[in-house]
Amino acid sequence: MIVVDQFEELFAFRRAGAGRDDVASRDEVAAFVNTLLCACADPNGRVRVVLTMRSDFVGDCEAFLGLPEAVSRSQFLVPRLDRVQMEDAILRPGTIKEAGFSPFSFEQGLVNHIINDAGDRPDQLPLMQHALMRTWKLAVQRAKQNGTPVQLMHKDYDDAGGITEALSRHAEDAWKLIEGDQRKEEIVRRLFLLLCDISPDGQITRRRPRVTEVQAVTGAGKEELEGLIRLFQEDDRNFLFPRLEHHQNARDFLDISHEALLRQWPRFARWLEQERQDASELERLAEQAVFHSQNAGGLLSATDLVRIAEWDRRVSVEWARRYVKLEDWENVVAYIEESKKDVKKQAWKKRGLLAAIVIVLAVATAISLVLMFQANSAKAAAQRALTDSFFRTIGTTEFPDRLSSDERAALWDLAELASENVQVRETVIDRWFQTERAVLRGLNNDTRGLRAASGLSVELRKRIMLRSKELADRLVTALENSQRTDDYRLVSLGQAVTALAAKMEPQEAARLATRSVQVLVTALENPQGTDTPNLSLRVQAVTALAARMEPQEAARLAARLVTVLENPQQTDRSSLSSLGQAVAALAARMEPQEAARLAARSAQVLVTALENPQETYVLRSLGMSLGNLVKFIPSARQATLLLALSYIFLEKVPAALQQGQEEAQEEPKVRKEVTKLCQLLSPQELAEMLKWPFTVGEAEKIVLTELERQTGRTFGGDVWKFVEQAQSLGITGLDAPAKRPRIEDK
């Protein structure tokens, strides 16, 4: 009986003979098959031939005359194991008592898990065998450590990688021992690629190269090669055969234990794909070299040479002899070299042409630059003139409803400026934000100038915010340099910072407002050396900036002012009202509880000052400050508010603006404050105010207007019409004498 195992390798052997110089030819392969067919041709003869091959290679038998008929007469397809057989194959080794190792068992459910993983995948048996071997080794190791019987568990199986990954992980463990050493990595890559053949339709079969061939292709010495082979034999891997101790000489063959490794190791799959591409490139170049030698094709282009540069570094004559004859390889090498020379020659020609073109372009560029410079200079001059015109004209009108025709035209011209003149817009914005006086012009008349310059451009808006921050930083720094800043300058800087804060992000505005108010508060802490007008202007700046501050910062600075108010040695009566107004402005930004506490302390000081007034001209201003503070004290009795109004009314209340004046002028501040304070009183208390000798003229009109608002009646500005309707409104005691608000009512 003649047994030929793995007969499919003969097909690869036959394919190799068509293009190699040192292997059997097609005729030798055909003679071997013919001998086998003749040996078993006589049914009554004594010779029997058994061939084993993978079923996917049965179709390749047609390459040999008579072989398909012989296989068809007697072929037997070995069936796959069913579940019962697979379970028996898994369990039985653990029950054999004569084995050289201790019996072992399986954790419940593990056998079914393994069989399910195996499924009907190709290479199921070798993959299952390797997974079981790795699982068993882990179980034995654990049993020795714990002193327990050997039981294969789910964890052991998963740690080994299961059927899917056990083989590839084991191979990767060997690879990690050489990872990073480029020479060893390349030797191993070439070694494994020599152990297989790939058919035109992608089928992989094992191949047995001689040791001499492996050394020639990889460039490795015998000892170096043996060391790397040993890595894939140790730790029960046995991926490569024969064992090193069985090597006789350099003509021995190397083999792989099972083709499953070639199909299941992902790293090898990547190598194999690269090998396919390299072999295809070699065959293509060999074909092109033949066409070129027959004047039927051209040389490689520079792009082609760049593309095959990496391929050229990977391949060698020893490698190429697997795929083409030596003569074909030499033709490819000569073809590539000739192509390189031709590319260099063409490059020199192109360089000469390019040099001439560069000279011409350089002259043309020089002329263009001169013309461009002249054009740019003219354009820049025109833009500067336009910028100066906008800067001189916009923001000069004091009242927004009385814009001059020049400013109105300039605003439209700036707003309609073409996009290519964006530099003019940017320059106008930059000039407005150079000084505090300039920025007030840009912000004048509801910031019409800034809107004309920026439009709805996000980038220009960002520029305005950036320039606002930069100028505000400079102005606040100037504010903080109090030794070099007089009172008028201090107030001017504060007003400019107030205007800029409206154009900044809230967080940044709060930071700069706090710095500015801190300087102004420091100045207010020493009020004795400051005249009343400048003191009032400082308070106005604090009032405007306080609206941008954080509550805790407002409370901290207000506490400092209250301390000054409570110290009679630091304050004269003429400055009390200004300090009170500043505290009221800061209280508007504070938490209600803290605002009430500080306002109550300040109000106490003002009430005390009103008890014994030494300067009558300050009574109204003290009353105004007291009224503003009382608004933040929920617990304050109404009598305190009445007391404040009684002093405010000592001086004549300004008249309301006439019709047509509202747009051009602002409502007098005293009148606005009186109106707000009256809104905090009840109708009965407002009626009591009408009995006062000072509630006449404009003061009377304000009180009657508030009574109309609260009661829904109309009195036409006539106090006696109110008196007639008072009883129906539930207001009593009008016949009683007037009652002057007393200090004891505070």
ABEGO torsion letter per residue (X at the ends): XBBBBGAAAAAAAAAAAAABAABBBAAAAAAAAAAAAAAAABAABABBBBBBBBAAAAAAAAABBGAAAAAAAABBBBBBBBAAAAAAAAAAAAABAABABBBBBBBBGAAAAAAAAAEABBGAAAAAAAAAAAAAAAAAAAAAAAGBBBBBBAAAAAAAGEAAAAAAAAAAAAAAAABGBAAAAAAAAAAAAAABBBBAAGBBBBBBBBAAAAAAAAGBBAAAAAAAAAAAABGGAGABOBBAAABABAABBBBBABAAAAAABAAAAAAAAAAAAAAAAAAAAAAAAAAAAAGABBBBBAAAAAAAAAAAAABBAAAAAAABBAAAAAAAAAAAAAAAAAAAAAAAAAAAAAAAAAAAAAAAAAAAAAAAAAAAAAAAAAAAAAAAAAAAABGABABAAABBAAAAAAAAAAAABBAAAAAAAAAAAAAAAABAAAAAAAABGGGAAAAAAAEABAAAAAAAAAAAAAAAAAAAAAAABAAABBAAAAAAAAAAAAAAAAABBAAAAAAAAAAAAAAAAAAAABAAABBAAAAAAAAAAAAAAAAABBAAAAAAAAAAAAAAAABAAABBAAAAAAAAAAAAAAAAABBAAAAAAAAAAAAAAAAAAAABBABAAAAAAAAAAAAAAAAABAABBAAAAAAAAAAAAABBBBBBBBBGAAAABBBBAAAAAAAAAAAABBAAAAAAAAABAABBEAAAAAAAAAAAAAAGBBAGGBAAAAAAAAAAAGBBGAABBBBBBBAAAX
